[in-house]
Amino acid sequence: MSGDGLHRTISNPVIPYVGTIFGSLEPGTMVVIHGTVAHNADRFQIDFQCGSSRNPRSDIAFHFNPRFKGSGVIVCNTLNNEVWGWEEKIYEMPFKKGKTFEVLFLVFDHKFQVSSNGKHLLTYKHRINLATVDTLSISGMVEIHTIGFAHYTTQQGSQPTSLALSSMNSTQASQQSLTFEIPYTGSLPNALSPGRTVVVKGEINKNAKSFAIDLKPSGSGDIALHLNPRMKEKVFVRNTYLYDSWGVEERQLYKFPFSPDMYFELLIFCEAHQFKVAVNGLHLLEYKHRFKDLAKIDEIAVHGDIQLYDVRAW
């Protein structure tokens, strides 16, 4: 996942910090915060607020509050009409006392999605109108180095083509929403060759078990590249189907990058001898070609427990 460039960066703000959000907080906004947790920290908080009033206190659409007592917990909540709602707690603590961190907030029309140090952390569904959020507040025992605002997009390349657009003319495209039904099968605008890229954008269902992305030759039962994240086992299976038989599975992975209710952008880059796969802008794995005739790979299939938003190739 990449930004179109930072719209604004705030450096070394004094804590506590309260500032107007540059532009507006709308679907597509990315807020990236770099900082250092104090050595003696007990907590800090990042709040997306509706104004900066203290009396009466402004609504807080998203209260993000790491607390370091015991093994640590991240508390998320919403303040509406000076009343706190129910707490959502995450017992995975990526923040460490005395250590630097990066935390990234992606804004969607129905939720925030948060990652830290390159790893998905949590999602938080909107409880009040996102359009009313105009202020960012940071307080507690933390030093902030930079706050950056941007808009995120799919990884860009030469002449990226949406497979939804490739199947309809411009008049149809203006009249239809670009949606993908699962299971989905689509033709790539050009067969694979070294240097070509495929990107799949989607959101994992809340109770997902697994999903799969297959690159294959059309008119054949073969599958050149089978990518199969399995949520319950937390394994990411890679394989190839040739001569009516599956090959040996590859499962080894430094960390499993997917979580239920998570938005993702999965990028497949074709090289002469292997595929490279990245998730949300971070390189994840390589897979050596077992299906050697790359020029026959001209189709992609997606199925399983996800909502599919876009498939692009260039």
C-alpha positions as CSV (number, residue, x, y, z in Angstrom):
1,M,0.0,0.0,0.0
2,S,1.4,3.4,-0.9
3,G,0.5,7.0,-0.4
4,D,0.1,9.6,-3.2
5,G,2.5,11.6,-1.2
6,L,2.2,13.3,2.2
7,H,-0.3,16.2,2.1
8,R,1.3,17.6,5.3
9,T,3.8,16.6,7.9
10,I,4.0,17.9,11.4
11,S,7.4,17.6,13.1
12,N,8.2,17.3,16.8
13,P,4.9,18.7,18.2
14,V,4.7,19.6,21.8
15,I,2.8,17.0,23.9
16,P,-0.1,17.3,24.7
17,Y,-0.9,18.1,21.1
18,V,-4.2,19.3,19.7
19,G,-4.4,20.2,16.1
20,T,-6.8,20.6,13.2
21,I,-6.7,17.7,10.7
22,F,-5.4,19.0,7.4
23,G,-8.1,18.8,4.8
24,S,-10.7,16.4,6.1
25,L,-10.8,12.9,7.6
26,E,-12.5,11.0,4.9
27,P,-12.3,7.5,3.4
28,G,-8.9,7.2,1.8
29,T,-7.1,9.2,4.5
30,M,-3.9,7.8,6.0
31,V,-2.4,9.2,9.2
32,V,1.1,8.0,10.1
33,I,2.6,8.8,13.5
34,H,6.2,8.2,14.5
35,G,7.3,8.5,18.1
36,T,9.0,7.1,21.2
37,V,7.3,5.8,24.3
38,A,8.7,7.2,27.5
39,H,10.8,4.9,29.7
40,N,8.5,5.3,32.6
41,A,5.2,5.4,30.6
42,D,2.0,4.1,32.0
43,R,-0.1,5.1,29.0
44,F,-0.6,7.4,26.1
45,Q,-3.5,8.1,23.8
46,I,-4.3,9.2,20.2
47,D,-7.8,10.7,19.7
48,F,-9.7,11.5,16.6
49,Q,-12.0,14.2,17.8
50,C,-15.0,16.4,16.7
51,G,-13.5,19.8,17.7
52,S,-11.3,20.7,20.6
53,S,-13.7,22.0,23.2
54,R,-12.9,21.2,26.8
55,N,-16.2,22.3,28.4
56,P,-18.3,20.7,27.3
57,R,-15.8,18.1,26.1
58,S,-15.7,17.4,22.4
59,D,-16.9,14.1,21.1
60,I,-14.1,11.6,20.4
61,A,-14.8,9.3,17.4
62,F,-11.8,7.0,18.0
63,H,-9.9,6.9,21.3
64,F,-6.7,4.8,20.9
65,N,-5.1,4.2,24.3
66,P,-2.2,1.9,24.9
67,R,-1.8,1.1,28.6
68,F,1.4,-0.5,29.9
69,K,0.3,-1.9,33.3
70,G,0.9,-5.7,33.5
71,S,1.4,-7.3,30.1
72,G,-0.3,-4.3,28.5
73,V,-3.6,-3.6,26.7
74,I,-4.8,-1.2,24.0
75,V,-8.2,0.3,24.9
76,C,-10.4,1.7,22.1
77,N,-13.6,3.7,22.7
78,T,-15.8,6.5,21.6
79,L,-16.9,9.5,23.7
80,N,-20.3,10.8,22.6
81,N,-22.1,13.7,24.5
82,E,-19.5,13.4,27.3
83,V,-20.4,9.7,27.8
84,W,-17.9,6.9,27.1
85,G,-19.2,3.9,25.2
86,W,-18.2,0.3,25.6
87,E,-14.4,-0.5,25.6
88,E,-12.9,-2.6,22.9
89,K,-9.6,-4.1,24.2
90,I,-6.7,-5.6,22.3
91,Y,-4.2,-7.6,24.4
92,E,-1.4,-7.5,21.7
93,M,1.0,-4.7,22.6
94,P,3.4,-3.6,19.9
95,F,4.5,-0.5,21.9
96,K,7.5,-0.9,24.3
97,K,8.7,1.5,26.9
98,G,11.7,3.5,25.7
99,K,11.3,2.2,22.1
100,T,10.4,4.0,18.9
101,F,7.2,3.1,17.0
102,E,5.2,3.7,13.9
103,V,1.4,3.6,14.0
104,L,-0.6,3.9,10.9
105,F,-4.4,4.7,10.8
106,L,-6.3,4.0,7.5
107,V,-9.7,5.5,7.3
108,F,-12.6,3.7,5.5
109,D,-16.3,4.6,5.2
110,H,-17.2,2.2,8.0
111,K,-14.1,1.8,10.1
112,F,-10.5,2.7,11.1
113,Q,-7.8,0.1,10.4
114,V,-4.7,0.3,12.5
115,S,-1.2,-1.2,12.0
116,S,2.0,-0.7,14.0
117,N,5.5,-1.3,12.9
118,G,4.2,-2.8,9.6
119,K,1.9,-5.3,11.3
120,H,-1.9,-5.2,11.3
121,L,-3.1,-4.5,14.8
122,L,-6.9,-3.8,14.9
123,T,-10.0,-2.5,13.3
124,Y,-12.5,-0.1,14.9
125,K,-15.9,0.5,13.4
126,H,-17.3,4.0,13.4
127,R,-19.8,4.8,16.0
128,I,-20.4,8.4,15.1
129,N,-20.4,10.3,11.8
130,L,-16.9,10.4,10.3
131,A,-17.7,13.7,8.6
132,T,-17.7,15.5,12.0
133,V,-14.1,14.5,12.8
134,D,-11.7,17.4,12.3
135,T,-9.1,17.3,15.2
136,L,-6.2,15.1,16.2
137,S,-5.2,15.0,19.8
138,I,-2.2,13.2,21.3
139,S,-1.3,13.1,25.0
140,G,0.3,11.0,27.7
141,M,3.9,9.7,28.2
142,V,5.1,9.8,24.7
143,E,7.3,11.8,22.4
144,I,6.1,12.4,18.8
145,H,8.6,12.9,16.0
146,T,6.3,13.2,13.0
147,I,2.6,13.2,12.1
148,G,1.9,12.7,8.4
149,F,-1.3,12.9,6.4
150,A,-1.7,11.3,3.0
151,H,-4.2,9.4,0.8
152,Y,-3.5,5.7,0.1
153,T,-3.9,4.0,-3.2
154,T,-3.0,0.8,-4.9
155,Q,0.6,0.3,-5.8
156,Q,1.2,2.2,-9.0
157,G,3.0,1.1,-12.1
158,S,3.0,1.5,-15.9
159,Q,-0.5,1.7,-17.3
160,P,-2.4,-0.1,-14.4
161,T,-5.6,-1.6,-15.6
162,S,-8.6,-2.5,-13.5
163,L,-10.0,-5.9,-14.6
164,A,-13.5,-4.5,-13.9
165,L,-12.9,-1.8,-16.5
166,S,-11.3,-4.2,-19.0
167,S,-14.6,-6.1,-19.3
168,M,-16.8,-3.1,-20.1
169,N,-16.7,-0.1,-22.4
170,S,-16.5,3.5,-21.0
171,T,-20.2,4.1,-21.2
172,Q,-21.0,1.0,-19.2
173,A,-18.2,1.9,-16.7
174,S,-19.9,5.2,-16.1
175,Q,-23.2,3.6,-15.4
176,Q,-22.1,0.6,-13.3
177,S,-20.3,0.4,-9.9
178,L,-17.1,-1.6,-10.2
179,T,-17.8,-4.6,-8.0
180,F,-16.6,-8.2,-8.0
181,E,-18.6,-11.2,-7.0
182,I,-17.0,-14.1,-5.2
183,P,-16.0,-16.5,-6.6
184,Y,-14.4,-14.3,-9.3
185,T,-12.6,-15.3,-12.5
186,G,-11.1,-12.7,-14.9
187,S,-8.8,-12.4,-17.8
188,L,-5.5,-10.5,-17.4
189,P,-5.1,-7.8,-20.0
190,N,-1.8,-9.3,-21.0
191,A,-0.3,-12.7,-20.2
192,L,2.4,-12.7,-17.5
193,S,6.0,-12.0,-18.2
194,P,9.0,-10.8,-16.2
195,G,8.2,-7.3,-14.9
196,R,4.4,-7.6,-14.8
197,T,2.4,-7.0,-11.7
198,V,-1.0,-8.1,-10.4
199,V,-2.7,-6.4,-7.4
200,V,-5.8,-7.7,-5.5
201,K,-7.6,-5.4,-3.1
202,G,-10.1,-6.8,-0.6
203,E,-11.4,-7.1,2.9
204,I,-11.4,-10.3,4.9
205,N,-14.7,-11.4,6.4
206,K,-15.2,-11.2,10.1
207,N,-15.5,-15.0,10.6
208,A,-13.3,-16.0,7.6
209,K,-11.7,-19.4,7.4
210,S,-9.7,-19.0,4.3
211,F,-9.4,-17.5,0.8
212,A,-7.4,-18.1,-2.3
213,I,-5.9,-16.2,-5.3
214,D,-4.9,-18.3,-8.3
215,L,-2.9,-17.3,-11.4
216,K,-3.6,-19.8,-14.2
217,P,-3.7,-20.5,-17.9
218,S,-7.2,-20.1,-19.3
219,G,-8.9,-23.3,-20.6
220,S,-6.8,-25.5,-18.4
221,G,-7.1,-27.0,-15.0
222,D,-3.5,-26.1,-14.1
223,I,-2.8,-23.4,-11.5
224,A,0.6,-21.7,-11.8
225,L,0.4,-19.9,-8.5
226,H,-2.0,-20.8,-5.7
227,L,-2.0,-18.4,-2.7
228,N,-4.1,-19.6,0.2
229,P,-4.2,-17.8,3.5
230,R,-5.9,-19.9,6.2
231,M,-7.2,-17.8,9.1
232,K,-7.8,-20.5,11.7
233,E,-4.4,-22.1,11.3
234,K,-2.6,-18.8,10.6
235,V,-0.7,-20.3,7.7
236,F,-0.2,-19.0,4.2
237,V,-0.1,-21.9,1.8
238,R,1.6,-21.6,-1.6
239,N,1.4,-24.3,-4.3
240,T,1.1,-25.2,-7.9
241,Y,-1.4,-27.6,-9.6
242,L,0.0,-29.5,-12.6
243,Y,-0.9,-32.8,-14.3
244,D,-4.1,-33.2,-12.1
245,S,-2.0,-33.1,-9.0
246,W,-0.9,-30.6,-6.3
247,G,2.7,-30.2,-5.6
248,V,4.5,-29.8,-2.3
249,E,3.1,-27.0,-0.2
250,E,5.2,-24.1,0.9
251,R,4.1,-22.7,4.3
252,Q,7.2,-21.2,5.9
253,L,6.7,-17.5,6.7
254,Y,8.2,-15.0,9.2
255,K,4.7,-13.8,10.2
256,F,1.1,-14.3,9.1
257,P,-0.1,-10.9,7.8
258,F,-3.9,-11.3,7.7
259,S,-6.6,-10.9,10.3
260,P,-10.4,-11.0,10.2
261,D,-12.1,-7.8,9.2
262,M,-8.9,-6.5,7.7
263,Y,-8.5,-4.6,4.4
264,F,-5.5,-5.7,2.3
265,E,-3.7,-5.0,-0.9
266,L,-1.8,-8.1,-2.1
267,L,0.8,-7.5,-4.9
268,I,2.2,-10.2,-7.1
269,F,5.3,-9.2,-9.0
270,C,6.5,-11.7,-11.7
271,E,10.3,-12.1,-12.2
272,A,12.1,-14.5,-14.6
273,H,12.5,-17.3,-12.1
274,Q,10.0,-16.5,-9.3
275,F,7.0,-14.5,-8.1
276,K,7.4,-11.9,-5.3
277,V,4.4,-11.3,-3.0
278,A,3.8,-8.2,-0.8
279,V,0.9,-7.4,1.5
280,N,0.0,-3.8,2.3
281,G,3.3,-2.6,0.8
282,L,5.5,-5.0,2.8
283,H,7.5,-7.7,1.0
284,L,6.3,-11.1,2.3
285,L,7.7,-14.1,0.3
286,E,9.1,-15.4,-3.0
287,Y,7.8,-18.5,-4.9
288,K,9.9,-20.2,-7.6
289,H,8.2,-20.8,-10.9
290,R,7.0,-24.4,-11.2
291,F,4.8,-23.6,-14.2
292,K,7.5,-22.5,-16.7
293,D,5.5,-21.2,-19.6
294,L,4.7,-17.8,-18.2
295,A,3.2,-16.5,-21.5
296,K,0.2,-18.9,-21.0
297,I,-0.7,-17.4,-17.6
298,D,-3.5,-15.1,-18.5
299,E,-6.3,-15.6,-15.9
300,I,-6.8,-14.9,-12.3
301,A,-9.4,-16.5,-9.9
302,V,-10.3,-15.3,-6.4
303,H,-12.5,-17.2,-4.0
304,G,-13.2,-17.7,-0.3
305,D,-14.2,-15.6,2.7
306,I,-13.4,-12.1,1.5
307,Q,-15.1,-9.1,-0.2
308,L,-13.2,-8.3,-3.4
309,Y,-12.9,-4.6,-4.2
310,D,-10.5,-4.5,-7.1
311,V,-8.1,-6.5,-9.3
312,R,-5.5,-4.6,-11.3
313,A,-2.7,-5.7,-13.6
314,W,0.1,-3.9,-15.5
